[in-house]
Each structure stands twice: as C-alpha cells, then as structure tokens.
Amino acid sequence: MGIPHFLAIPFPVQGQVNPVMQFCHVLSKLGYKVTFLHTEFSYKRWNRTISTEKDNSEINFVTFPDGLGPEDDRSDIMKVLFSMNNTMPDLFPKLIEEINGLDTENKISCMIVTMNMGWAIEVGHKLGIKGAFFFAASASSLASCYCIPKLIDDGIIDSNGIPTKKQEIQLAPNMPNMDTADLPWLSLGKTFFTNQLVPEMQIMMKFGEWWLCNSAYDLEPGAFSLSQRFLPIGPLMEIESNKSSFYEEDTTCLDWLDQHPSKSVIYVSFGSLAVMEPNQFNELALGLDLMNKPFLWVIRPGNDNNAYPNEFNGSKGKIVSWVPQKKVLNHPAIACFISHCGWNSTIEGLCSGVPFLCWPFFSDQFLDKSYICDVWKVGIGLEKDENGLIRKEEIEKKVDQVLGCDEIRARSLKLKEIAINNIQEGGKSLKNLEKFLNWAE
C-alpha cells in the first residue's frame, strides 16, 4: 500500500490557485504525494514568474488544455469556464491514467477541486477516487450558495438567482444579516447562475464529501453551523512568498518599506481581477496625494491602461506592478490596507493584524466587507457619492479615521491572534485537517 496521493485541480484564476497551492504545501510538508494540475496557459504564466527560491517543493505539476486557442482572451473568465466544461471531462480519464502510470505504487487516491471544476470530481467518482471541494472564498459566501434551493423556495430569489425584492436576510441564526443586493452571484449574471452555479452546487452536494474552507470556525461560526460538511482548515499561511503568483513580484518594495517608520505606510491593492474606471483611478491617485502620507500602490500588469491625472504628484509613494503581499502586510511600516476585500487578501490582512479600508468591486467582496466592518469591526468602508465614485476627499477622510482609531487597531491585533491560534498545535483548524486526512487515507 502506497502513500495517499492528492490531485489538486483549481480553476485557473489567481484567487483560486493561490490558496490551493498553500494547501498543497501543507500536504507535501506532511509527507503526502501531491500533484497540482494547471492549464497549459496558466502554467506558462506561472512558470515565467518562478524562481529557485520558489521551486524547492515536492509538488508535481501537470498541465492540460483549456480548450481555447492562443488568440483567445483568458481574462474573459466565462469563456474559459465554458470552454473547460466542454472539453475537459472527456480528456480527464486519460490524464488520470497518465499520472498514475508515472508512479504505480502511489496512484491518485483523493481529488481536491475548487468551484467551477466539479466535473473533475464527478469523473473521479466514476473512477473510484475520493473527492473534496476546496472553496476559495469565505464560508459565508459558500453558505449563500448552499442555501440557493431554500432561497428559491422561500421566494427570496427567483429561478435566475435574482432577488424578488430588496431586503435583509439571515442565512443561519448566528450569522449577520445580509442585503440581498450582496448575494455573491449577482455580478456574474443569470447565465452563470443557471448554467454553472446551480449545477455545480448539485455536483458538490452529490460527490463532495468535504467542503474545505480557508477560514476558521472563530471567524465565521454561523456559516459553519449550516452543514457538517463545511470544514474550516485555515487560515492557510504556509508559505511566505506567493509561490502560485501569475505575476512577477517586485521585492524592491520591501527595501522601500524598511526606510519608513512603524505604521506609516498606506498599502493599496485590488487583487488579480478588479478593473478600475479612469475617473475612479484619477480620484484614487489624487486621494493618495491629498492624504500626504507614504503609500505603496499595486497596479497589476494589464490593469495599467489608465493615465495618471496631470495634478498627480505621487512623491510620497511607490507604485509597483505586484508584490509579495504576505511579506508586505506583515511589514512593521504598514499602517492600513486599502483592499478590494477578496477573501485571500482578507485572510492575509487578518493574519497580519492590519486595519482595512474596504473598497469591494464585485461578487463575494461585498459580503467580506460586511464581516470586516460590521462583524469583526477591523475596518471602515469607503462610500461612493451620488455618481458612484469614491472621491479623493472620502479617501483622505477615511484614512485619517482608520489610523486615528485605537479600537480598530486593537481588535485587528486580537483577531490576528485568534485566527492564527486555529492552525497552531491543538487549534480547531488543525484538528479539522487531521480529520480530513484520516478520511482521505
């Protein structure tokens, strides 16, 4: 009998690849065999950013086609999604056979797949391979998807996922109220809801024995009360640099931060998918000038089409294309984090004890913002004006507000301790990981 062999299959976007890679490093460190499946396109992107420091893991990498041609736009997530759904299920058994052929003693014994890759777990089930889902967003976001049938039955949403009226709902007795306008699938459209999300959740219900979450019971207890299959195994903070990054990290920002006093720098980053309109970009640039504080601003490659306004000085700031975010957030010079509230950034911010200024763009980010501001109270939201813009004066005002609030800083540090205790010896998330691994073996 060989050792358990995990096959990890994330949907090829940064926000899903990153936490799955973190989890794979945990498994590899514990002595399990791990194979990580990239699309050919995402593997090339990732491989371009790799360094010797990154490439010392025991994880094996394999690739498969996403069904698109070289000319196709991979930033069109729906296009990638539907192409993979149409081409991959038929090719997948052969790929499994090839991977198993490389090490016949240690064949694949368990698959870990993210949202949108449910077809893999279904095929794996037919081949007698165990399967678990890894949910890359918050457990509360998962809870809202899990409750779709009930939300339809109760008349809260229609069969296309659209709220029947604007109202606040509570998914579980000890979860916070949620505005129906913040349901995470709304920004993705009804085609995604009916053709992808609903069938995906049905596959999860049928074949996913565990739904692993990069979260902790102490962070979202209400969401975890909904199903015994929801298993918090986070926060996943295994590796310092982002070994799954699709972009090259600019480490000069760490030397720059070294030159600044403690809690003096405003860190600004909106993740790997959010796109900012030119008018809003101008307001942000002028707001960073207006606050007259040092700032580190990430403008990722491909999202740098906006021209800086003529009045923008930027003399107190450093603008970079991508950073080793965990190292940045843990740097003593960072005072607060202006964030899009994506779940990976939220978890990394929580584990750094840094206060947030919340600027959500779409999907689950509005729900994450409500946890940051209303439940954990470790941040403040940035408010739009009547034209839907966050003005420069609002940015300056809220930065001053969050930096001047000792209570937010104290709660941030307390929440950091609570979150990290979950993955220490005797922590709840560590015990859950042991439970999962016992099942997987």
C-alpha positions in Angstrom: 0.0 0.0 0.0 1.5 3.4 -1.1 1.1 6.8 0.5 -2.0 8.9 -0.2 -1.7 10.8 -3.4 -3.7 14.1 -3.7 -4.6 15.6 -7.1 -5.3 19.4 -6.8 -7.4 21.0 -9.6 -8.1 24.7 -9.1 -10.0 26.9 -11.6 -7.2 28.9 -13.3 -7.6 32.3 -11.7 -5.1 33.7 -9.1 -7.7 33.8 -6.3 -8.3 30.0 -6.6 -4.8 28.8 -7.5 -3.2 30.7 -4.6 -5.0 29.1 -1.6 -5.0 25.6 -3.2 -1.2 25.9 -3.6 -0.9 26.9 0.1 -2.9 23.8 1.0 -0.7 21.6 -1.3 2.4 22.8 0.5 0.8 21.8 3.8 0.1 18.3 2.4 3.5 18.0 0.9 5.2 19.0 4.2 3.2 16.3 6.0 4.7 13.7 3.6 1.8 13.2 1.2 2.3 12.9 -2.5 0.8 15.9 -4.3 0.1 16.6 -8.0 -1.0 20.1 -9.0 -3.0 20.5 -12.2 -2.5 23.7 -14.2 -4.0 24.6 -17.5 -1.2 24.9 -20.1 -1.8 28.7 -20.3 -1.7 29.3 -16.6 1.3 27.1 -16.2 3.3 29.1 -18.7 2.3 32.3 -16.9 3.2 30.9 -13.5 6.5 29.4 -14.8 7.6 32.8 -16.1 7.5 34.2 -12.5 9.2 31.2 -10.9 12.5 31.5 -9.1 14.8 28.9 -7.5 13.5 30.1 -4.1 10.0 29.2 -5.2 10.8 25.9 -6.8 12.0 23.7 -4.0 8.8 22.0 -3.1 7.9 18.3 -3.6 4.8 19.1 -5.5 4.5 17.6 -9.0 3.0 19.8 -11.8 1.0 18.5 -14.7 -0.9 20.5 -17.4 -4.0 20.1 -19.5 -5.5 22.3 -22.3 -8.3 24.7 -21.5 -9.8 24.2 -25.0 -9.1 27.8 -26.1 -6.7 28.9 -28.9 -3.6 31.1 -28.4 -5.6 34.1 -29.7 -8.4 33.8 -27.1 -8.7 36.2 -24.2 -8.2 34.4 -20.9 -9.3 37.4 -19.0 -12.9 36.5 -20.1 -13.5 34.1 -17.2 -16.8 32.9 -18.6 -15.2 32.0 -21.9 -12.5 29.9 -20.1 -15.1 28.3 -17.8 -17.5 27.1 -20.5 -14.6 26.0 -22.8 -13.1 23.8 -20.0 -16.5 22.4 -19.1 -17.0 21.4 -22.8 -13.5 19.9 -23.4 -12.1 18.6 -20.2 -14.4 15.8 -18.9 -13.7 13.6 -22.0 -9.9 14.1 -21.7 -9.7 13.7 -18.0 -9.7 9.9 -17.5 -6.7 9.6 -19.9 -4.9 12.2 -17.9 -5.6 10.3 -14.6 -4.2 7.2 -16.3 -1.0 9.0 -17.4 -0.5 10.5 -13.9 -1.0 7.0 -12.3 1.3 5.5 -14.8 4.2 7.6 -13.6 4.0 6.1 -10.1 2.0 2.9 -10.0 2.7 2.4 -6.3 1.1 5.7 -5.3 -1.9 6.2 -7.5 -4.2 9.2 -7.1 -6.4 8.5 -4.0 -8.1 11.8 -3.5 -9.0 14.9 -5.6 -9.3 18.4 -4.3 -11.1 20.7 -6.7 -12.3 24.3 -6.5 -15.6 25.9 -7.6 -16.2 25.5 -11.3 -14.2 22.3 -11.6 -17.0 20.0 -10.3 -16.9 17.9 -13.5 -13.5 16.6 -12.3 -14.9 15.3 -9.0 -17.8 13.6 -10.9 -15.4 11.8 -13.3 -13.1 10.9 -10.4 -16.1 9.4 -8.5 -16.8 7.1 -11.5 -13.1 6.0 -11.4 -13.4 5.2 -7.6 -11.3 8.3 -6.5 -12.5 10.2 -3.4 -13.2 13.9 -3.8 -13.3 17.0 -1.7 -14.2 20.6 -2.7 -11.9 23.4 -1.7 -13.9 26.7 -1.5 -11.6 29.6 -2.1 -14.0 32.3 -0.9 -15.4 32.8 2.6 -17.5 30.2 4.3 -20.3 32.7 4.4 -20.2 33.0 0.6 -20.3 29.2 0.4 -23.3 29.3 2.8 -25.2 31.6 0.5 -24.6 29.2 -2.4 -25.6 26.3 -0.3 -28.9 28.0 0.6 -29.9 28.6 -3.0 -32.7 26.0 -3.1 -34.1 27.4 0.2 -33.9 31.0 -1.0 -35.9 30.0 -4.2 -38.4 28.0 -2.1 -38.9 31.0 0.3 -39.4 33.4 -2.7 -36.3 35.5 -1.8 -34.7 34.9 -5.2 -36.3 33.7 -8.5 -35.0 30.7 -10.5 -32.4 33.0 -12.2 -31.0 33.9 -8.8 -32.4 37.5 -8.9 -33.8 38.9 -5.6 -37.6 39.3 -5.8 -37.2 42.5 -3.7 -34.6 44.4 -1.8 -34.4 43.1 1.8 -32.1 41.8 4.5 -32.0 38.1 5.1 -30.3 35.9 7.6 -29.0 32.5 6.3 -28.5 31.0 9.8 -29.5 32.1 13.3 -26.0 33.2 14.3 -25.0 34.8 11.0 -25.2 38.5 10.4 -28.0 40.0 8.3 -27.2 40.2 4.6 -28.5 42.5 2.0 -30.0 40.6 -1.0 -28.1 43.0 -3.2 -24.9 41.5 -1.9 -25.6 37.9 -3.0 -22.2 36.8 -4.5 -23.5 35.6 -7.9 -25.4 38.7 -8.9 -22.5 40.4 -10.6 -21.8 37.3 -12.6 -25.1 37.2 -14.5 -28.1 34.9 -14.7 -26.4 32.6 -17.4 -23.7 31.9 -14.9 -26.2 31.3 -12.1 -28.5 28.9 -14.1 -25.9 27.1 -16.3 -23.0 26.9 -13.9 -23.5 27.7 -10.3 -26.7 25.7 -9.7 -25.5 22.5 -11.5 -22.1 23.0 -9.7 -23.7 23.1 -6.3 -25.7 19.9 -7.2 -22.5 18.1 -8.0 -20.9 19.3 -4.7 -23.9 18.0 -2.8 -23.7 14.7 -4.5 -20.0 14.0 -4.8 -18.1 16.3 -2.4 -17.8 14.6 0.9 -15.9 17.5 2.5 -16.1 21.2 1.6 -12.8 22.6 2.8 -12.6 26.3 3.6 -9.7 28.6 4.0 -11.2 30.1 7.2 -11.6 29.3 10.9 -14.6 28.5 13.0 -13.9 31.5 15.2 -14.1 33.8 12.2 -17.5 32.6 10.7 -19.2 30.3 13.3 -22.6 30.9 11.8 -21.7 29.8 8.4 -20.1 26.6 9.7 -23.3 25.7 11.6 -25.2 25.2 8.3 -23.5 21.9 7.3 -21.2 19.3 8.9 -19.5 19.0 5.5 -18.1 22.6 5.8 -14.7 22.1 7.3 -12.5 25.1 8.2 -8.8 24.3 7.8 -7.4 27.8 7.7 -6.0 30.3 7.7 -3.6 28.8 5.2 -0.4 30.8 5.8 2.1 28.0 4.9 4.5 29.9 2.6 5.7 33.5 2.9 6.0 34.3 -0.8 3.2 33.6 -3.2 4.5 30.5 -5.0 1.4 30.5 -7.1 1.7 34.0 -8.4 0.9 34.6 -12.1 2.8 37.9 -11.9 6.4 38.7 -11.0 6.8 40.1 -7.5 8.6 43.4 -7.1 10.6 42.8 -4.0 12.2 46.3 -4.1 9.1 47.5 -2.2 10.4 45.6 0.9 13.6 47.7 0.9 11.5 50.8 0.4 9.3 49.9 3.4 12.4 49.4 5.5 13.1 53.1 5.1 9.7 54.1 6.7 8.7 54.4 10.4 6.3 51.9 12.0 2.7 52.1 11.0 3.2 55.0 8.5 2.6 53.5 5.0 -0.9 53.0 3.4 -0.9 49.8 1.3 -3.3 49.8 -1.7 -4.1 46.7 -3.7 -7.2 45.5 -5.5 -6.2 41.9 -6.3 -5.9 40.0 -9.6 -9.3 40.6 -11.2 -10.8 44.1 -10.3 -10.6 46.7 -13.0 -10.9 50.4 -12.2 -12.6 53.0 -14.5 -10.5 56.0 -15.5 -12.5 58.6 -13.5 -12.2 56.4 -10.3 -8.5 55.8 -11.0 -8.0 59.6 -11.1 -9.8 60.1 -7.8 -7.7 57.4 -6.1 -4.5 58.9 -7.4 -5.4 62.4 -6.2 -6.7 60.9 -2.9 -3.3 59.3 -2.2 -1.7 62.7 -2.9 -4.2 64.5 -0.7 -3.7 62.4 2.4 0.0 63.4 2.4 1.3 60.0 3.7 3.6 57.4 2.2 1.8 54.8 0.2 2.6 51.6 -1.6 0.2 51.2 -4.6 -0.1 48.0 -6.6 -1.2 48.4 -10.2 -1.0 44.9 -11.7 0.2 44.2 -15.2 -2.6 44.6 -17.8 -4.5 46.9 -15.5 -2.2 49.9 -16.1 -4.0 51.4 -19.0 -5.2 54.4 -17.0 -3.2 57.6 -17.3 -2.3 59.4 -14.1 -4.0 62.8 -13.8 -1.8 65.8 -14.6 -2.1 67.1 -11.0 -0.8 63.7 -9.5 2.4 64.2 -7.7 2.9 60.8 -6.1 6.2 61.9 -4.5 5.4 60.2 -1.2 4.5 56.9 -2.8 5.9 53.8 -4.5 3.9 52.3 -7.4 4.6 48.7 -8.3 3.1 46.0 -10.5 2.8 43.1 -8.0 4.2 42.4 -4.5 4.8 39.5 -2.1 1.6 40.5 -0.3 2.1 38.5 2.9 5.5 40.0 3.5 4.2 43.5 2.8 1.2 43.2 5.1 3.5 41.8 7.9 6.0 44.7 7.5 6.0 47.0 10.6 5.8 50.1 8.3 2.2 49.2 7.1 -0.5 51.3 8.8 -3.6 50.1 6.9 -4.7 48.2 3.8 -7.0 49.7 1.2 -8.4 46.5 -0.2 -11.0 45.1 -2.6 -11.9 42.6 0.1 -11.2 39.5 -1.9 -11.1 36.5 0.5 -7.4 35.8 0.1 -6.5 39.4 0.8 -9.0 39.5 3.7 -7.4 36.4 5.3 -3.8 37.7 4.7 -4.8 41.1 6.2 -6.4 39.5 9.3 -3.3 37.4 9.9 -1.2 40.5 9.8 -3.3 42.4 12.3 -3.6 45.3 9.8 -6.8 47.6 9.8 -8.7 47.7 6.5 -10.3 50.4 4.3 -12.8 48.4 2.3 -13.4 49.0 -1.4 -15.3 46.0 -2.8 -15.8 45.6 -6.6 -18.0 42.5 -7.2 -19.2 39.1 -6.2 -18.4 37.9 -2.6 -16.3 41.1 -1.9 -19.4 42.9 -0.5 -20.1 40.1 1.9 -16.4 40.1 3.1 -16.6 43.9 3.6 -19.7 43.4 5.9 -17.6 41.0 8.0 -14.6 43.3 8.1 -16.7 46.4 9.0 -19.7 45.1 10.9 -18.9 41.7 12.4 -15.1 41.8 13.2 -15.0 45.7 13.3 -11.4 45.8 12.0 -12.0 48.2 9.2 -14.1 51.0 7.7 -15.9 51.2 4.3 -15.3 53.8 1.6 -18.6 55.3 0.5 -19.5 56.3 -3.1 -21.0 59.6 -3.9 -24.3 60.1 -5.9 -22.3 59.5 -9.2 -21.0 56.1 -7.9 -17.4 57.5 -7.3 -15.3 57.2 -4.2 -13.9 60.8 -4.1 -10.4 61.9 -3.1 -11.8 63.7 -0.1 -13.5 60.5 1.1 -10.2 58.6 0.8 -8.3 61.2 2.8 -11.1 61.4 5.5 -11.4 57.6 5.9 -7.6 57.0 6.1 -7.4 59.6 8.9 -10.4 57.9 10.6 -9.0 54.4 10.5 -5.5 55.5 11.6 -6.9 57.5 14.4 -9.0 54.6 15.8 -7.1 52.7 18.5 -10.0 50.4 19.0 -9.8 49.1 15.4 -6.1 48.6 15.7 -6.5 46.7 19.0 -9.3 44.5 17.5 -7.1 43.8 14.4 -4.3 42.5 16.6 -6.7 40.4 18.7 -8.3 38.9 15.6 -4.8 38.1 14.3 -4.1 36.1 17.4 -7.5 34.3 17.3 -7.1 33.4 13.6 -3.5 32.1 13.9 -4.3 30.1 17.1 -6.6 27.9 14.9 -3.6 26.5 13.0 -1.3 26.1 16.0 -0.9 22.9 18.0 -4.3 22.0 19.4 -6.1 24.6 17.2 -9.5 23.8 15.8 -8.5 24.1 12.2 -5.5 21.8 12.7 -7.8 19.2 14.3 -10.1 19.5 11.3 -7.2 19.0 8.9 -6.4 15.7 10.8 -10.0 14.6 10.5 -9.9 15.3 6.7 -6.6 13.4 6.3 -7.8 10.4 8.3 -10.8 10.3 5.9 -8.6 10.7 2.8 -6.3 7.9 3.8 
